[in-house]
Structures are given as C-alpha cells and as structure tokens.
Amino acid sequence: MSARLSGWRWQHKHLGRAECTMLQSIADTGTEHRARRMLAGEGQHLRSVLLDLDQQPGNVKRVPRQFVVVAHVALGQIGQADAKFGQQGKFLGRQPPRCEPGLKQRAPEHVARMGVVGPFLGRPFAGRGAAEHQPQTGAQNIGKDRAVRGGRNGFGQAHGGHFTELGSTAGDVRCTSTVLTSNRYKCLDALGNSVSEEILINMTPRETRVGVVENGMLQELHVERASRRGYVGNVYKGRVQRVMPGMQAVFVDIGLERAAFLHASDIVRPPLPEAAEVSTGNGASNGHMPSISELVHEGQEIVVQVVKDPIGTKGARLSTHLSIPSRYLVLLPHARTLGISTRIEDDNERQRLKEVLTSLIGEDASSPPRLGYIVRTNAEGQSAESLAFDVTYLGKVWRVVQENIAKAKVGDRVYEELALPLRALRDLLNDDIEKVRVDSRETYEKVAKFVHKFMPSLDDRIEHYSGERPIFDLYGVEDEIQRALRKEVPLKSGGYLIVDQTEAMTTIDVNTGGYLGTRNLEETVYRTNLEAAQAAARQLRLRNLGGIIIIDFIDMTDEEHKRQVIRMLEKGLARDHAKTTVYPMSPLGLVEMTRKRTTESLERQLCEPCPACMGRGTVKTAETVTYEIFREITRAVRQFNAQKLLVMASPKVVGRILEEESAAVAELEEFISKSIRFQAEEHYSQEQFDVVLL
C-alpha cells in the first residue's frame, strides 16, 4: 500500500478487509482521490461512481472489478455485487496481500454498529445505511438553519385553456410536527448527520414510481398507475345528492364511483393552509355554525376540490374552499387573507415579503376583485420579480378555471392535478435535493422543461439515467419495497418492530428480540426504544401510514429516558412532509400520534386481501375444519335423506381425517347409519369444504 494511502487509512480505523482491498485496488490504478471521497463515510459518492460506470461501460476498464463489487457491498446491494463478481469467495475470502497488519483485529469493534451484513466476509460492512439504526443517548442540538420543506410546491392543469403547467391542492404549507412548528432544521437526519438526498423517477407504460433516497436508503415511495390515478387537488362541478343533518354533512356526486363527502366545516369556515399565519384581511367567522340544511340543499350544483382520496370503503373528502399553489404563493380565490408561512422565522424577511405582496395585489384590502394569498416557505429570499410572476400567473390560472366552471356540466373536472413525476418535483424538489434521476427520455425532457421554467436555479439537478440496469435495482429500492410490505421490521441491535395496519389505526409493537444488552435491563430497554423510535419514524414515512398511530414501546421507569425516546421520535419525523402530532408517553409506555393521510398506504396500493383468509392474516387449523365437517354432516343428515355422503376438502384436512380421526369417522358413520367418503381437492383452501348428499 502506498505511503500516502496508508497514512490516510490510519485516520479511518473502522475500515475492514474489503474496504482495504478496494482502497488498494484504486490506489494501484492511480485514483487515490476517489478512494478518499468514497470511503469518507459518504455512500453517495460510491453510488455516483457506480452510476458513472453503468452509463459509460468503457470506464470499467480503468476501474477494477473488485472496486465495483465492494462498492455494492458497502451500499447494501448484495445482489448486484454477486452479479458483478460471481466468484466472491475467491476474492474477498482471503487476506489482501498488502493490507496492513492488525487491521483485521481492529475492524470488528467499529463495524459492529454499522452497515449491512454481506455474504463475502460473514460480518457487517461499514456503510451509511446503518445510520438510521444507530442508538443515540442524548438530545441532539440540530440547530435552526434551513427548514425541512413540506407541502406542495407547484402547479397543475386547467382544462379548456393553454395553461398546462398549473397546480392545485388544499392545505399547502404544512407543519412537520406540533412540537417542532417553531423550529427549522438543516438537511440532517435524527442523529444530526448531514443527509444526502436524491429523487428517483422510474417510468413504465402503465406505472410510474418516484422514490426519495436519503444516504442510500429509501425513505418515501409514491406510486401512480394509469388505471387508478389520485384525485387530490382536482376541482369538480358536483351536485348534492343527499343532505344528512345528523352528521352536518352532505354527499356530493362529482362523477366518481362513490359519492364524495363534504362536511359543513368545509363550507362555513375556510381553513388556511396549515402552518400559515394570517397577516391581513378578514378571516372567516368563528361564530356559531349554521345547520347543513341552511347551507346547501339536495340537487344544488356546487364547485368542490378533493382534499383526500377515497380510502378503503370511504369516498373522497371535499372542500368548497379552493387553493391553487404556485412555486412561491398559494392562491385562495374565496378568501381575502394575506398570510406568511410561519416557517419563515426572520421578522425582517416576513415584513419584506408582506410589503412586496401587498404592493403587488393592491393597497386596498377591501377591494372586491382582490384574492387571498399565502406566501410559501419557498419564497424566503426571493425577489419581488419572482413573486410578481407568480401573482400574474395565478391570476391567469384562476380566470381559466372560472371559464371552465361556467361551461362545465355536473361531474366534469375543471382543474386537474399534475401527473406524478411533475407533482413529485413540485412537492419535493428544493435546494437540499442533490440529484433527480429519470430513467425515461420522454419524461426527462418534460421534467427538465418544467424545472427550467419554474425552478431555473435547480436546472443542474436533473439527470437522465440511461444505464442497462433498472434504476431502482441500482439503488436497492426494489428490495426495500419488499421489506416495507412485511409486518416485521428487524433492528440492527437484534430487536424488531411489528407493524400492524387496521381499519381504525396502525399499531407498532417494539420487542427486544435477541438484544441482551450489556449493563442492566433499564439500559437495554432504553437503547432498544431509541433505535425503535428512529426506525418507526422511517417506516411511517416509507409505508405512508396515516390516521391514528399507537407505538407500544417497552416499559421504562426512568422519566428522562422516556423524554429522550420521544425526542428521538420527533426528530425522526422532522423530515416527514406529512403533518404529524405526537403526544406524551402514557404510563403504559404507549405513544399516541397522528399523521395526516391523503392517500392510501403503500400496502393498500400494492396489495389486496388474501383470498384464503379474507384478509385476517390467519386460517383455521386442519383440526378446526375437521370438527366443522363433522358438525355439517350431522346437520345435513337431519335435514335431508341420503344413502351416502361425499366430503370434498383440502388435502391436508382429508389427510388428517383419514389418519388421525379414523376412529371418529367410524363412530359418526355408525351414528348416522350412512357411509362417508372423503375426497381431496387440490384447489380447495384449508378452510373450504363441501358435503355432498348422494
């Protein structure tokens, strides 16, 4: 090993044999500067080089294949490593000839808490992916530098006009958490480490998927299929179908399969988008709410916006208070308010934005033509020209929507949300995103045009991925999706979570599993709960779980430990774009929280109830079905006359009856005075059987 490389390695004692081999191979090819970047703890550099090699195969000649293999391993992409290096044991199973003495002995104590386990060495490799599960014993001072941006950033489509890059949604600017509404964070994870964030867009003819990857780990997944697009943000002309005074609500026909739900509160008091503070203008009255019968009547035509997609057996949720966002502003056509996002904390900047917007929309706050606006977090530091462009743009958009409303029929859509790729960029793209990679040339051109027009400063973040391997395979996203559909979530310490989604709520149970700890029971439980809090926050975001959520932490007696676990959970949720509310831990160790839900969870989108158990998750045992068959035979013989009986059931049930219950069958035949024949049917489920009278 070269002297320079050897000296640098001494500063990184956590490197294992595989990493040493990779460094040596790269040093031999004269690219030591690459090694420094790649193993300095930034998995993103590893991934970038792999992407280079995949897009430009000619470069492989200048980079050893061993490097590619170990890079995949360090990123947790074991399958790709196996494919690149078929004889992994011959290469990584031996000691590299020029590796420094003593390296093997020092490595385990540092790598035991990091990375994934690779099949090559049979032990963990160092990697950024493990940061999510690293226990932390104290509050992290993250600081207030840059906000984690939530809400929707952008534009949609208005039918009947030439404005095809508009946008619409309700509830634009969101608080990340009620506990964290006054804080703004750097692009950091729950442990205070810097976050490398990318957006991946995977296109197929009938399905679009968008993944958000942070430090090499999938954090969010959005799926849209041609057969079933979302409705949130769309505006429709509907007709009131049924008025229900007892629920203070009505059902509205907007042309969907099920009638949509509109509550009186969404008619009387127009809510501002969350996390927005009213600066001027006249808000809605907080007085007595009139009866729903006074507000609307059956057969009345009404313009509504979808604020929540149909979920399960429930129809879409509607609001009559429309909101149309652009990059820096949100237009509120039916309000006269002027609001500034509370996530803009600098008082001077808030005052500047207020003055700029007031001058743009007119000084007379009571002027009838005036529309309401909310200044979004993205507007911080932007020029008056940028805000003026948005004011003009939104005014044109609203005029087009008004024209569409005037000529629309009941059930017509007068305003449509963007397709997923552009919607994702509108919602997620900001200065913290390092790259946006798109694997479709056609979609890449649309995305590049969209970003150039509305976010020109981020033009250089958009890339077209043209590699042979699917982009989700390259990043290990497919494996993460499969793991996200399982109930059990393993923790690095040996513990695990059980995630159970029901109609009413989602429960997360924390278990120590194989983690035995080192000091005492309280410390073991505390560290397990800390790790579980981080993992639970990621799972909520990845699985898109919403509504009421109960996390059952292992019981702790130390009050400070309880507070630290809650803080870790809140910090893990800080980067979640959905609004979350976390309540204090109960005496039973339960944490109640809510997460705003506008679309189906990942499991509900990708899966359907099991036809064998009808979604229960369990099936009756063969013994239970056997006794059910015996009872059915007795019932059938009493009701009908028959010479003999034929019972058809699954092979497992028939086998058990003939082998273990043969004596019971003989007694039953004697009791009913009829012969019984059993027939195994391969296509029958374990619970299915038929008793045929012959």
Stockholm file with secondary structure:
# STOCKHOLM 1.0

chainA/1-694         MSARLSGWRWQHKHLGRAECTMLQSIADTGTEHRARRMLAGEGQHLRSVLLDLDQQPGNVKRVPRQFVVVAHVALGQIGQADAKFGQQGKFLGRQPPRCEPGLKQRAPEHVARMGVVGPFLGRPFAGRGAAEHQPQTGAQNIGKDRAVRGGRNGFGQAHGGHFTELGSTAGDVRCTSTVLTSNRYKCLDALGNSVSEEILINMTPRETRVGVVENGMLQELHVERASRRGYVGNVYKGRVQRVMPGMQAVFVDIGLERAAFLHASDIVRPPLPEAAEVSTGNGASNGHMPSISELVHEGQEIVVQVVKDPIGTKGARLSTHLSIPSRYLVLLPHARTLGISTRIEDDNERQRLKEVLTSLIGEDASSPPRLGYIVRTNAEGQSAESLAFDVTYLGKVWRVVQENIAKAKVGDRVYEELALPLRALRDLLNDDIEKVRVDSRETYEKVAKFVHKFMPSLDDRIEHYSGERPIFDLYGVEDEIQRALRKEVPLKSGGYLIVDQTEAMTTIDVNTGGYLGTRNLEETVYRTNLEAAQAAARQLRLRNLGGIIIIDFIDMTDEEHKRQVIRMLEKGLARDHAKTTVYPMSPLGLVEMTRKRTTESLERQLCEPCPACMGRGTVKTAETVTYEIFREITRAVRQFNAQKLLVMASPKVVGRILEEESAAVAELEEFISKSIRFQAEEHYSQEQFDVVLL
#=GR chainA/1-694 SS CCHHHHHHHTTCTTCCHHHHHHHHHHHHTTCHHHHHHHTTTCHHHHHHHHHHHHHCGGGGGGSCHHHHHHHHHHTTCHHHHHHHCTTHHHHHTSCCTTCCTTHHHHHHHHHTTSSCBCTTTSSBCCCGGGGGGCCCCSCCCCCSSSCCCCSCCSCBBCTTSSCCSBCCCSSCSCCSBTTTTTCCCCSBCTTSCBCCEEEEEEECSSEEEEEEEETTEEEEEEEEETTBCCCTTCEEEEEEEEEEGGGTEEEEECSSSSCEEEETHHHHSCCCCTTEEEEESCCCCCSCCCCHHHHCCTTCEEEEEEEECCBTTBCCEEESSCCEECSSEEEETTCCCEEEETTCCCHHHHHHHHHHHHHHHCSCTTCTTCCEEEECGGGTTCCHHHHHHHHHHHHHHHHHHHHHHHHCCTTCEEEBCCCHHHHHHHHHCSTTEEEEEESCHHHHHHHHHHHHHHCGGGGGGEEECCCSSCHHHHTTHHHHHHHHTSSEEECTTSCEEEEEECSSEEEEEEECTTCCCSSCHHHHHHHHHHHHHHHHHHHHHHHTCCEEEEEECCCCCCHHHHHHHHHHHHHHHTTCSSCEEEEEECTTSEEEEEECCCSCCHHHHHCCCCTTTTTSSCCCCHHHHHHHHHHHHHHHHHHSCCSEEEEEECHHHHHHHHHHSHHHHHHHHHHHTSEEEEEECTTSCTTCEEEEEC
#=GC SS_cons         CCHHHHHHHTTCTTCCHHHHHHHHHHHHTTCHHHHHHHTTTCHHHHHHHHHHHHHCGGGGGGSCHHHHHHHHHHTTCHHHHHHHCTTHHHHHTSCCTTCCTTHHHHHHHHHTTSSCBCTTTSSBCCCGGGGGGCCCCSCCCCCSSSCCCCSCCSCBBCTTSSCCSBCCCSSCSCCSBTTTTTCCCCSBCTTSCBCCEEEEEEECSSEEEEEEEETTEEEEEEEEETTBCCCTTCEEEEEEEEEEGGGTEEEEECSSSSCEEEETHHHHSCCCCTTEEEEESCCCCCSCCCCHHHHCCTTCEEEEEEEECCBTTBCCEEESSCCEECSSEEEETTCCCEEEETTCCCHHHHHHHHHHHHHHHCSCTTCTTCCEEEECGGGTTCCHHHHHHHHHHHHHHHHHHHHHHHHCCTTCEEEBCCCHHHHHHHHHCSTTEEEEEESCHHHHHHHHHHHHHHCGGGGGGEEECCCSSCHHHHTTHHHHHHHHTSSEEECTTSCEEEEEECSSEEEEEEECTTCCCSSCHHHHHHHHHHHHHHHHHHHHHHHTCCEEEEEECCCCCCHHHHHHHHHHHHHHHTTCSSCEEEEEECTTSEEEEEECCCSCCHHHHHCCCCTTTTTSSCCCCHHHHHHHHHHHHHHHHHHSCCSEEEEEECHHHHHHHHHHSHHHHHHHHHHHTSEEEEEECTTSCTTCEEEEEC
//
